[in-house]
Amino acid sequence: MSSELWYKKKPEEVMDILKVDPKNGLADGEVTKRRDEYGSNELEGKKSITLFQRFINQFKNFMVIILLVAAIVSGALGEYKDTIIIAAIVLLNAILGLVQENKAEESLKALKDMSKPTAKVLRNGNILEINSGEIVPGDILILEAGDYIAADGILIESASLKVEESALTGESVPVDKDLEIPEGKDIPIGDRKNMVYSTSLVTNGRGKVIVTDTGMNTEIGKIAKMIESQEDLETPLQKKLDQLGKYLGIIALAVCGVIFLVGYFQGRGVFEMFMLAVSLAVAAIPEGLPAIVTIVLSLGVQRMIKKNAIIRKLPAVETLGTASVICSDKTGTLTQNKMTVTKVYTYNKLIDSEDVNIENTDEELAVMTGLMCNDSSIEENKGEKKAIGDPTEIALIVLGRDKGLYRKKLEEEMPRVEEVPFDSDRKMMSTIHKKENNYRVFTKGAIDVILDRCKGILIDGEVKDITEEHKQKIIEENENMASNALRVLGLAYKDIEKIPDRINSESVESDLVFVGMSGMIDPPREEVKVSVEECRRAGIKPVMITGDYKITAIAIARELGILESDEEAIEGKEIEKLSDSELAANVEKYSVYARVSPEHKVKIVKAWQSHEKVVAMTGDGVNDAPALKRANIGCAMGITGTDVSKEAADMVLTDDNFSTIVSAVEEGRSIFDNIKKSIHYLLSCNVGEIIALFVALVIGMPTPLLPIHILWVNLITDSFPALALGVDPPEPGIMDRKPRASDESIFAGGLGISIFVKGFVIGAVTIIAFYLGKEVNIETGRTMALVTLAVSQFANSLTIRSMDKSMFKVGVFSNKYLIGAIALSATLLLSVVFIPPLRNIFELSSLDGVHWIYVGLLSLLPMTISEVLKKIRN
């Protein structure tokens, strides 16, 4: 069915193809037959992943796999304590990840509207209200204002029908629908005036529709298929951590190999070499890192929830921190998704809507005309206001209310007695009202049509004959308003002594008096201007991608600061002519993409990604979903967003506010900085352990640290400071720097060198401590080595909070969590030294006063050297 170009066919042809009786609709038997053939009118959802599958997915990480292998090897060698500790940390990491994903899914479910939509159909000669899922091709839908359209179809009747299709096309203004077949080839959805589409909303009038496509064959269904075809992209953090895990795995294997060779030439025993190899492998891998990264991301996610953003997957918030391009939908994302009168024109005077003065006769009559010649309403129920009807008419009502004019009160004085409804051919609407001893006609419509019907013009409260000069000035002003993307309505009136015998356009809409014009637009969100400016300062390019007309998109984009020149805008029909490589070559020239289809949105995102850009995509409509899925991170709107867009996105904004994305960018940058601090801390500690063990082996010393000592330091005493570094306050000016490159190494910016230098110093002082202590006995040496290693790492955590600023300038106590973590870790460390049962398990001994002085001096040496090096660099 979906292969048919329905919009190119006459209603009679469609009836023949679908075998429909327009008077009676389908019979029950035929409905059953068609439902068996075409299935339910529902979208096929992506097969949900089970809780067990989600749990297993937490282990699909190179570093986690290496830890599991280390646990198995430790167990095989009889080191069950090591096996239990490693297994426990891996399990904790998996549980944390699983809990966060489930929290995000539960938050999303709370956002969904669980009600099942219904539809009115003609069957067996009767109009029935049925579940929309039961609709089949050939059904006749009965549409009225306020109805959501449940399937795609072609019109067979239309009376002043207007349909809002923003979820599909991105256009905020409702489209007039009629039976006229559009001319030309490849007509976009927004211009198929004789068709209606699933998820659209009827804002005005009524109509009858023959259903042509249901379920996955609808335009929404096609978009759903596109979403399924888009692959999930790894986030920059996932790539970096996976890369880090591989590096560490290779290092661990290399170290083990070297040890075997050195031990072989030294004539050491095979079992001893196995144990030493395990010790070094454990030292090479920061066991706590996966769990720490998960916890840091979880804490970031919790902070984002407080800032109105639900993160569906943990690494997603970090990805925003690397964003270099934000592709944003216009309607409801950058704009308020609410038509608003911004300009009012009375002859020779263009006024901002807030400056309208109803004490002025001309201005009062202009506002009153839009208010009285109106079929929409704003209803209040239990303190909540609900707008019903056409958004342009709602805008006129809101303007009246803002100026203290209410239609209900006005109609008590001038009740409506007749009307000439809006017609898309004549582009006007008129209402007739009783006014004391005569009647007043209010008319609104397209300015060119209104002017043709006008005989007079209101100027300073006085009606004068309208001249060609008057008309020319009005036309020029109309063009000026239209060039600023305003939707312009002409306003006119006349007083008559009696109601015409025949109520029609000729008798009512002639000899009118021109009053003025109303200019309206879906205005940008005020806070977005600030956010766009902040994006530019942070080196992020904001881009508008919309299904709306180019002139409207340019006007909004210019006001928000997204574009400066009209040459920065391109339309979908131009994109259609470009190959993928041609678009990729030119994509950076453009800041606005107008009149685009869902396919174009995906094409644009891919083009930006071809330049190694990390692309964030925001949107709320069904038409945004494929691009949300394709982008490095998709941000859906929680209030106005469709379920389809939320399911495709990585992040859902519960306040539908573009500015929330900027907060997420800052949060993401801070999280990545803090994860790098944690990695800096953990790896410098681990390098210190490797150097201590390796040097001892090479010079023929006994092993200064046992595997259980290394695990205790890595998982217990190291993890708490590393976690506290993960919540370090963001550095000043974090949004004044450019986004980091997507392929930038996690060790960039001198981090790799810093890790090695600090690790070397920590390893050196550990070897010295062991040497000083083993003169007493091996247990004393290992105790001194363990305590020196741990305390030097605690001191190290204070100095690595900044790569270039002194720890005293940053503030030693500015991260209270780090101070608490050091205190807790020190307590755990000292417990295995001072508590006899634990001391025996760890094969340690007590230390005397002189040994503690040695430990204290050696432990502070790495921190001192680091601070001196910072001073020299600066």
N, C-alpha and C positions, 0 to 999 in steps of 0.2 A: 504493500500500500504506500509506504513512504517514498517509493521511487516516482510516484505520480507528481507532476507539477500542478497541484490542485488549483493554485491561484490563477492559472492560465485558462481555467475551464469555466463555462457557464454553469449556473446552478442546475439547469436541466440535465447537462451532461453528467454531472456528479451524481444526480439522482439515478440516472440510468446505470452508471457504473456500479454504484453501491446498492441498486435495487431498493430504493426508498420510496415509500408512499408519503408525500409531504403532509397529507391531511390526517393520517392515522399513526405514522411512525412504524416502528418494527413490532412484529407480533412476538409473543413470549417464546415460541418455538424457534424463531429465527435468532432471537437474542442468545438463547442457549447454544445454538449451532455456532454463532460467531464468537462467542466467548471461548468455546472449545478450540476454534481456529486461531484466534488472535491472542487469547490469554486475558488476564486481568489488566485493567487500566492502571498499572502500577509500575514504578521503576524497579529494575532488578538491582537490589543493593549488593554491595561487595560482601562476599562471604566473610562473616565475622570470625575473628581469630579467638581461639579458646584461651581460657586462663592458663592452662598448662603450656600452650604454644607461646604465650607471652612470657611465661617464666623461663622456658628454654631459650627464647631469644635473648634474654639477659646474659647468656653465657657465650654468645657469638661475638667474642672480642678476643683479639690475639693475645693481649696481656692476661686476660682471665684464663685462657687456654694454657698459657705457659705456667701460671700459678697452679692450675689443676695438675699439670704434668709434674711440677715440683712436689706437690703433695703426694702424688702416687709414688714417685721415686723415694721420697722421705719414708713413706710407709714401707716400701719394699726393703729399705735398709734398716728397718726397725726403729726409725725415729718417729714414733707415733705422736709425740707431743707436737712436733713440727707439722705433721699431717693434719692434726685436729685444728691447730691455729690457722693454717692456710685455708682449710675447708670452711672454717667458720667465717673468715673475712670475705671469701668469695660468695658464700650464701647470703651474708648481710647485704652485700652489694646488689645481688639479684633481687632480694626482697624489697629494698629501697626503690629500685627502678620500677618494679611491678606495682608497688603501692602508688607511686606518683602517676603512672599511666592510668591506673584505675580511677584515681581522684579526678584526673582531667576528663575522662569519659563520663563520670557521674555528673560533673559540672555542666558538660555539654547537654546531657539528657535533661537536666533541669531547665535549660534554655528552650528546649523544643516544645512546640505546641502539640499536645498529644491528641487534640480533637481530630476526628476524621471528617474531611469535607464532604458535602453533599451536592447534588446537582438536580435540576429539574429537567426531565425528558418527556417527550411525547411517545407513548407506547399504547398500542391497541386503541387509539383514539382518545386516550386520557393522559392528562399531565400528571406525572408521578415525581416524587422526590426520592432519589435513591442515593446509595453510597457511590461516590465518584469512581471507585474501583470497579463497579459493575457496568460502566459505560462500554459500548462496543462501537466499531466503525459502522456508520449508517444510522446511529441514534440521532434524534433531533433534539438539540439542547435549546431550552428556553432561557434567555438571558435578560436580566434586569439590573438596574443600578445597584451596586454593592455585591454582586455575585462574583466569585472567583471562577474562572473558566477552567473546566476539568479535563479538557482534551483539545486537540487541534481540530479545526473545522472551517468550512466555507459558509459564508452568510447566504441565506435565502430570503431573509427579511431584515430590515434595519430602519429604526426610527430614532434619529438623533443619537445614535450609538457612539459612545466614546470608550476607549479601552486603554488602560494604563499598562504598558508593557516593559517597564523599567527593569524588571528582573531578567528579561531576555535581551533587551536592546540597550539598556543604560539610559534611555530617554526618560526624563522626569515628567514631561508633558504628555497627557493622554492623546491618543491618536483617533481621529474621526474615522469611522468604519462605514463602508457602503458596499454596494454590489458591483461597482465598476471594476473591470479587469485591468490590472496595471499593464502599461506598455513597456517594451524593452526586454532585455535578457538579464538573467541572474539578478532578479529584484531582491534586495535585502529584506529581511523580515519586517523591519520598521516601515517599509513602504508598500507592503502587501495589504492594502486597505480592505480587501474583500475576504481576508482570512482572520481568524482569531486563534490564539495559541494558549496551551495549558500554562497555568500559574498566573495568567494575566488577570487584571481586575476591571470589571465594568464600572465606570465612574458616572456614566450618564446614558439615558435612553434605554432602549430595549432592542432585542433582536432574536432571530431564530437561526440556528446553525446546524448544518449536517456534519456530524463527526467524521473526519477523514482518517485520522490516525490516533492511536491510543498507546499507552505504555511506552515501551522503548522505541517505538516508531515516531513519537512526537519529537518536536524540536528539542525539548528538554531531554528526551531519551537519547538523542544523538549526542548531546553534551555529556550525558552520563557515561556513554561509551567512550568518549574522548578522555574522560577522567580516568577510567579504568586503564586506558592505554598509556597513561603517563607513569613513568617509573619514579619511585621515591628516591630522591637524591640524598647522598650522605652529606651531613653538615660539615663545615670546616673543622669543628672540634672533633667530630667522629673520625675524620680523616687524619687529623694530627695525632690523636691518641692511638689510633690503629698503627700509624707510622712509628710512633714512639715505642709501642709494644713490640713491633718487629725489630727495631733497633736494639732494644734491650734484650730480646730473645737471642739475636745474633751475637751480641756482646757476651751474654751468659754462656752460650755454646763455645764461643772462641776462648773465653777465660777457662772453661772446663778443659778444653783441648790442650791449652798451654800448660795447665797444671799437671795434666797427665804426663806430658813430655818432660817437664822439669822434674816431677816426682820419679819418673822412670829412670832418668839419668842420675838422680840422687840415690836410687836404690830403695825407695820407700815402699811399704806394703800396699797391695791393691785396695784392701778395705779402707786403710787410712786415706788413700787418694780419693776413693769414692766419697768419703765423708767430707773431705776438704773441698771436693768439687761441688758437693751439695751446698756447703757453706757459702762458697763464692757465687753459685747460681742464685741462692737466696739473697745474697748481698747485692747482686746486680739488678734485681727486680724489686721495685718499691711495692710491696704487697698491698699496702693500704691505699695506693693511688686510685684504683678504680672506685673504691668505696668513697674516698674523699671527694673525687670529682662528682660522683652521684649526689652526695650530700650537699656539696656547694651549689650544684645546679638546682637541687630540690629547694634549698633555702632561697635561691634567686627566684624560683617559680612561685614560692609562697609570697615573696615581696611583690611580684608582678600581679598576683591575684588581688592584692590590696590596691594595686594601681589599675584595676579593671581589665586585666588581661589574663585569659586562661591559656596556659601552655599545655598542649596535648602530649608532647614528647620532650623529655628533659633537655636534650642539646639544642632545641629550637630557640630558646631565649638567647643563647650564646651566638647563634647564627646571625641574629639581628645586629649584634655588635660588630659583625664584619660586613654588614650591608653597604654596598657602594651605590646601589640604585634602588629606589622605592617606586615601583609602578603602582599607581593608585587609580582606582575607579573614581569617577567624578560624583555621580548622584548618590547622596547619602553618606559619602565618605569624606570628600572635600567640601561638599555642599550640605545644606540642611535637609534636603529632600522635601522641601516645602516651598511652593510658589509664594512669592512675597511681592507686593507692590512696592517698588522703590522710587518711582517717578510718577508725578501727576502733571499733565500739561493742560493749561487753559490758554486761550489765545495769547501768543507772544510771551508766554511765561512758563518755563519748565521748573518744577519745584520738587525737591526731595520729599518723599512721603511724610517724613517726620515733621516737616515744616508746613504741611497743609493746614490752612486756617479756615475752619467752617464758618467763621464770622464773615468771611468773604463769600458773596453770593455765588460767583463762578465756581470756586473751589468746593463749596458745600454741595452744589448741584452735580458736580462731577463725581464726588464720592457717593452721593445719594443715587445717581443713575446706576452705577455699578452694583450698588447694594439692592436696589429694588428690582432691577432686571436680572433676576438671579433665581436659580432653582435649587441651589445647594443650601446647606445649613450646618450650624455648629450646635450640637446638643450637649447638654450637661446632665450627668447622671452620677449622683453621690460625689459631687465635687470634681468628677473627671469630665474633660471636654472631648467630644468625639466629632470629627469633621466628616460629613457625609456629602459626597458629590464631587464635582469637577474641581481639581486643585486651583485653576485660575479663578473660578467663582468664589472658592473658599478664601483666596487671597483678597478679593474685593470685600468680602464680609469682614475679614480681620481688619482691613483698613478702616472700614466704617466703625467697628467697635473701638478701635484705637482713638477715633475722633469723637466718641460718645454717641454715635448713631447706630441704632438697632432696628433691624428690619421689622421685627415683631411690633415694636412700638410705632414705627412709621406706618405700618400697614393697618394699624388701628385707626389712624387718621386718613390714610389713603389705601383702602382695601383693593387687592387685585381682583379684577372682574373678568378680564379676558387676557389671552396671550397669543402670540404667534411664535411657536417653538423654534429653536435653532435648527437650521438646515444647512448641511455642508455645501450645498450648491449656492445658496444666496449668502452664506456666511454671516448671518445676523440672527438676533433674537429680540423680541419686543414683548413688553407686558403693558396692559392698560389698567389704570387705577382710578377709582372714584375720588374726585377732589372737589368737595363742596358742591357747587352747582354745575361743574363740568367734569372733564376727565383729562388725565395726563398719561401720555405714552412715553415710556422709557425704552430706549433702544441701545444695544451694544453690539459690536461686531468688527469685522475687518475695516480698516480705516478707508481704503479706496471705495468700498461699497457704501459705507456710511456717507462719505462726502458726496457721492453721486445722488444720494437721497436728500441732501440738505438744501434748504432754501434760505435759512437764516443762520446766524452765528451769535453766540452770547459773548459780549465784551464788556467787562466792568459792570455786570448786572443788567445790561441793556441789550435787547435783541436787535441786530442789524442785518441787512441783506448781506448774504455771503458773496464775495467776489472771487474772481480767479486769482487775484493777489493773495487773498486770505487762504485759498485752497493750496496755492503753491508753497506758502510758508508752513502750512500744516504738513504737507507732504514731505518737505525738507526736514522738518522736526521728527517726523515719523521715521525717515531713513536714518537720521542721526541716532534715534533711540534703538532702532533695529541693529545698527552697526555695533552697538554696545551689548548685543545679544538679548535685548529686552523683548519680551513678547508684548506687543502693543494692541490694545483694544480701543476702538473709537467709541465715544459716548455722545448720545444725542437725545433730545426729547421734543415733545410738542404738546400743546394743550388743544383739546377738541371739545366741542359742545355736546356731542352725543357719540355713542358707539356706532360704528358703521354697520350696515345691514349684513354685509358679508365680511367676516374677519379673515383677511389674508394680507400678504405682503403689500400688494398694490394699494389697498385701502388704508392700511395702518402705517406702513413704513415709507411715507412720502411727505414732502414739505417739512422735513425735520429741522430742528435747530441744533447746530453743532455746539457741544458743551466743552469737550476736551478729549484727552486720551489718558489711559492708565498704562504705565510700563512696568512689567513684572518679570522676575527671574527667580530661579532657585538659587538663593544667595550662598556664597561661601561661608563656612564656619569661621568666625572671627579668630578663634584660637589657632586655626590652621596656618594663618599668615605667619605667626610667631614660629610655629613648628617648621614650616618650609624654610624660613630664614636660618633656623638652628641646623636644619639638614645641610644647607649650603655651607655653613660654617664648619660643619663636621666632615665636609668633603663628600657628602652624599648627594647624588643627583635625583631630585624629585621629578617624576614623570607622570603625566595624566594619560590614561587609556580609557576611552569612553565610547559608547555607542551613540552619543548625542551629536548634534550638528557641529561642524567645525567652528562656525562663528561664535556659538555659545561656549564651546570648549576654550577657545582663545580668550574670550572675555573673562571667564572665570580664572583661567590660568594666569592671565596678566595681572589680575587683581591680587592673586595669591603670591605672585612673584615667581611662578614656575617657568614662565617664558617672557622674553623681552621683545622678540620680533615674530611677526606672522610667519616668517620662513621656517620657524622652528616647529610648525604644525604640519601634519600630513594626514590624509584621509585613507580610509580602508580601501577604496577603489584604486588608489595609487599603490598601496601596499600589495594589492592583488597582482599587480603587473610586475612586481619585483620577485626575483628568485630568492631563496634563502641566503645565498652568498651575497647577492646585491643588497638585500636589506641589512645583513650583518655589516657590510662595508659602510653603510650610511646611517645606521641606527643612532649613532652618537650625535648626529646633527639635530635630532628631534627631541622636543620636550613634551609635545602633545600629539596624541594619536586619536583622531576623531572618526566617528561613523565606522567603527570596527566591529567585526564579527568575533565569536569565540575562537575560531581558528586563527584569526589575526593576532589575538591576544597571546596565544601560545607561541606563535611565530615571533612576535616581538620579544617575549621573555627569552626565547632561545637565542635570538640575535644578540641581546645584551650579554647572555652567558658565554657566547662565543668569544667575547673580549675579556674573559676571565673575571667578569663582574659577579658579585654575590647579589642576587636579585630578590628583593622582598616584593610581594604583590598583595595589595589590599583589595577588597571587594565585598559585595553583599549579595549580588544577584546570581542566578543560576548560570548566567553567561560568563561569570568570572571564574567558575569552579575549575575548568581545565587549566587555566593559567595559574590559579592558586596551587594546584597540584604540581604543576611543572616548576614553579619558582623554587628557589632555594629555601624560602620560607613563605608560606601563604598566611595572610592575616584576614580572617573573615569577621564581619560585623555580627555582634551577638543579638542586637535588638531587631534591626531591619534585615539581617542576613537570612537567606534561605537555608534550610537544612542541608541542601546539596552543597552549598558553599562552605558551611561549617564542617561537614564531613571531609571535604577536600583539603581543609586548611591545617596548618601546624599550630596556629594561635587564633584565639577568638577574643575580640575586643568587646567586653560586655557593655561599654558605654558608647560604642560606635564612633569613637573619637580618634581622628588621625593623630592627635597629639599624644595619645597613649603609645603609639608606635615609637615616637621619639624617646619617650621614657624607657621603652623596652630596648632601644638602641643603646642608651646610656647604661642601662642595667647589664646588657649583653657585653659591652666593652669592659665594664668593671669586673664582671664574672670571669672573662677570659684573662684579664690582668691577674686576678687573684688565683686562678688555676695555674697560671705560669709561676706565680710566687710559690704555690704549693709544690709544683714540679721542681722548681729551683731548689727549694728546701730539701725535698725528699731525695733528689738525685745527687745533690752535693753531699748529703749524708751517706748515700749508698756508695758513691765514688770513694769516700773516705774509708768505708768498710772494705771495699775491694783492694784499695792500695795497702791498707794495714795487713790484710790476709796475704796478698800477693808478695809484698816485700818480705814478710816474715818467712814465707816459703822459699824465696830466692836466696835469702841470706842464711837459711838453715835453722831458723828459730822455730819453736813449737807454735801451734796455732794460737794467736792471741785471743780469738773469740770463737766460741762454739756456735753451731747452728741455732740453738735455742736462744743464745744471747742476741744474735742478729735479728731473729724473729721478734723477740721481746722489744728491741729498740725500734724496729721497722713498724710493727703493728700497734704497739701500745704507746711507748714514749714519744715516737715521731708523729703518730697520727693526729693527736690532739692539737699540737702547734700547727701542723699542716692544715687542719680543718679550720682553725682560727684565722690563718692567713687567707683562707677562702672567703671570709666575710670581712676582709680589710676594707675600710672606707675608701671610696673611689678617690684617685688622685685629682687635685685641682686641674681644671682645663682638659678633662678627659674628652669633652665634646669639641675641643678646638683643634684636634689632630685629625689627619686624614685616616680613612679606613685602612687597615692592614691588607696587604695583597692576599688573595685566597690561597695562593701557593706558598706563602711565606712560611718558613720553617718555624717550628715551635721554639727552636734554639736561636732564632734571629735576635739581632740587637745586642750581641755580646753575651747572651745567656749561656751558650755552650762553654765559652771560655771561662765565665764566672763560675759555672758549676765545677769545672775541672780544677781551677785554682783553689777554690774553697775546699773541694773534696781532697785535694792533695795535702793541704795544710791540716785538715781534720785527720786524715790518715796518718800523717807524720807525727802529730802529737799523741795519737792513740798508740803507735808503735813505741814512742819514747816512754809513755806511761807504763806499757807492758814490760819494757826493758827494765825500768826502775823497780817495778814490783816483783818481777820473777826472781830477783836476787833473794827475796825471802822464800817464796815458793810459787809454783805455777798458778795456784788459785788466787793468790794476792795479785799477781801480774794481770790475770784476766779480769779481776775485780776492778783494778785501777784502769785497765783498758776500756772496760765497759762503761764505767762512770765518766771517764774523760771523753769518750766518744759521745755519750748522750748529752752531757752538760755543754760541750762545745757546740753541739747541734742546737740546743736551746738558745744559746747566745747568738748563734748563726741566724736563727729565725727573726731576731730583732733587727739585724742589719740588712737582710734581703728584702725588706718591705719596699725599698726603693733602690733602683740600679745606680742612681747618681746622687741622691740626697742623703745626707748624714742621718743616722738613726735618731740623733738628738734634734735635728731639724724637723723630721717627720713626727717626732714625739714618741718617746719610749713607752708611755702609758696611754697613747691615743687609741690603741686597740685593746680594750679591756678584756676581750675574749682571749687574746693571745697571752696576756699576763696570767689569766686564769688557767689556760691550757698548759702553760709552762709549769705553773704551780702543781697542777694535777699530775702531769707527766713526771715531774721531779719526785712527787710522793710515791708514784708507782715504781719508779726506778729505785729509790732508796728502800722501798719495802723488801726488795729481793736481796738487799745488802744487810739490812738490820734485823729482819725477821728470820730466825734460825731455820724453821722448816722450809721456807722459800729459798733461803741461801743454800741449803743442801741440795734442793732440786736443781738449782742453777749452777751448782758446783763452784760457789764463790766463797770468799772469806771476809772477815771484818778488817777494817783498815785503821791504822793508828793516826795520830795527829799530823805527823810529818808527811805521810802519804796523802792525806786530805789536802795539805798545802800544795803538794806537787800537782794533784788533780785540779785544784782551783786555778793555779797559774797557767797550766797547760791548756785548760778548757777555754780561758779567755783569749788565748793567743790568736785563733782564727778570726774572731770578731774584731780584734784590734788591727790585724793586718788588713782586713776588708775595709775598715773605716779609713785607714791610712791611704789605701789605694784609691778610694773615692776622692779623698782630699787632693791627691796628686793629679787625678784625671780632671778635676774641676779647676 
